[in-house]
Amino acid sequence: MTRITILGDSLAALSAAHHMLDKIPEADIHIITERAEIGLIGEVPGLISSWPPCSSHWISEMASQTPNEESTAVRGSWFLKALGIQLSKRGCTFHLRTRVTATSEAEVHFVGAGPMGSSTIPFDHLLDLRPASQELTQWHGLVCRTEDSPEAKLSGNRTDGTTEVWAKEAPERNRIALQKMTWIGEDPTSFITKEVEVGMQLAQTIVDTIIIHPVEQ
């Protein structure tokens, strides 16, 4: 069985894992992250042009947060959580609260929570999608009731009656914000689409390698 280890829990990382399981269902995929939970912690842009932005079988039930035909945004953290839940159902193993200390050609060395403490994970293929230091724009976001939303170019309406708004400038103090957010990246409007595409492309590179040069059992 081919073991694939992914470092990081970004949208691209989760998308890569799903794509590889689509192409190679028997793959043994491990995702290592320092976070204590996939999704729901922190917020990412959720602006969408259509739903779903990926294969529908990648997404678990999202209840009231499930977008409809009129939605132009989804709560980003819930979307990440839904992808993570579905990966777990598909057999992916998550190593939460786990910090990578070193990588070699065939092993990942880590320090983690729980009884394992420090250990190693052997792999056949490694995909490192941990955040890299880049000079990117800091964006300011807020969530408010749709009826209270200000006019803005970068905004989207969620199915729960709220609107998500992003701008480069910090919003003035007001009473309409139900939530305030900051995010560092290139463009909130293309974040979800781009991350899914990047994850699929990187995953396909590994898939092609496995198909052309299968790992000996």
N, C-alpha and C positions, 0 to 999 in steps of 0.2 A: 504493500500500500504506500502510495506517495504521500509524504508528510510535507505540508506547506506551512511555514510560520510567517505571520504578518505582524509587524511591529507598528502599533498605533491603532486608534479606534475612530479615525476620522470617517466621514462619509465615503471618501474614496476607498478606504480600507475595507469597510463593510461591503461596499459595492463589488470590490475585487473578490472578496470571499464568496459572495453569492454567485458571481459570474463563473468562478472556478468550479463551484459545486454544480452549476448548470451543465458545464462541459465535462466534468469528471466527478460524477456523484460519489464515487468511492474514495475520493481524496480525504486525507486526515488533516484538517485545517485547524491551526492554533492561532489565536489572536492575543497578543500581549499588550497590556495597557497599564499605566500607572493610576488610572482613574478607578474609583470604587464602584462605578456603575456605568453601563452603556446608555447614553442619552439621559435626558431629564436633568443633568447637571450642566449648568451653563446653557447658552443659547446661541444658535447660528441662524443666519438668514433663511427664511422659509418661503421666499417669493417664487412662484411657479407660473409657467405659461399654460400648463395643462397637467392633469393628474391621471394616472400616476407618472412620475418622472423616470420610472424604471419598471421592470417586469412586476406585475401585480402579485405574483407568488413570492416575492421577496419581502412583502410587507405583512405583518401580523395585524390583528384587529386593533383599530385606533379609536373605537367608540365615537364620542362626540367630536373628536379632532379629525375625523375622516373627511377630507375635502369633497365637495360636490361639484357639479358642472359649472357653477358660478364662482367657485373659489379661485382666488389668485394668490393665495398664500396658505401654507400649512405650518403648524408650530414645529419648528426645526428639531427641537430636542425630542419631541414625541416621535417624529419621523425616524430619527436615529434609533430610538428605543425600539420601535416597531421592527426595524431592520435587524437589530441585535437579537430580539426575541425569536424571530423567524430563523436566524442563523443557528441559534441554539437548538431549535426544533429539527433542523436539518443535520445536526451532528457536529457542528463547530464547537471547539473548546475555547472558552475564554479564561485568561489568566489575569484577574483583576488585582489592582493594588500591587502590581509587579513591575519592578524597575530592572531594565536590562543593564548589565554591567559590562558586558563584552560580547562580541560575536566573532566566530571563526568561520572557516569554510564550510563546516558541517554542524555547528552547534551554537546555540544562544545561551549565554550564561546570565542568570538573573538572581535577584533578591526579591522574594515575595512575601506576602502575608500568609498566615496560617502555618500548619505543621511542616510544610516542605521547607520553609526558610529559603536558603540559597540552593540552587540546583542548576541543571542544564537541560535543554531540549534539543535533541538531534533533529535535523531537518534535511530534506532533499532540495527544497527551494525556499529562499528567503525574500520577503518583500518588505522593505523598510519604508513605512509611510508616517514616521514620526514628524512632527512639525519642524520645519527648517527655519533658520534665522533669515528673514528677508525684509527688505525695505518695502513694506506695504502700507496702504492707507488705513488709518483707524476710522471706523464708521460708528456712528451713534444711532441707536435704534430705540423705538418706543412702541408699546402696544397700548391701544386705547379702544373704547367702544367705537364701532363703525360710525355711528351717528355723530361722534365727537371728533372724528379724524380730520386733521388739517389737510389742506391741499398740498400734495407732494408728488413728485415724479416717481420716486422709489417707494411704492407702497403696495400692499396687497391685502385683500379681505379674506379672513378665515371663516370657516363654517360655523364657528361658535359665536359669531356676532362681534368679533374684534377685528381691528385692522393693525397691520404691522407696517411701520414707517421707518425708513433709513435715510440718513443724511451725513455729510462729512462734518458738518458743524454740530456741536452739542446743542440740544434743544433748550430753549429758554424755560425757566421755571414755570410750570403750569399745573393745573389740577386735572388734566384729562388723562395723564399717563397712568396706566395700570401696572406697567412694567417698563423699566429702562434697561437698555442693553448696550454693550460695546462689542465690536467685532473687528478683527484686523484681516484684511483681504483685498482683493482687486475690485470686485463688483458684486454687490448683494443680489442683483437681479439674475445673474448667471451662476451663482454659487452652486446650487443644487445640480443643475444640468451638467456643469463642468466637472464637478466632483464625481458624479456617476460615470461620466464618459472616461475620465482619467483612470478611475478604478477598473473599469472594464478593459481598457486598452492595456494597462499593466498586467492584468490577470491573463489576458489573451496571449501575451508574450510568454508567460510561464506555461500556459496550456499548450501552445505550439511546441515548446521545448519538450514537454512530457510526451506528447503524441509522437513527435519525430524521434526522440531519444528516450523511450520509456525506462523508468527506474527498474532495475532487476529486483525481482521478488526474493 
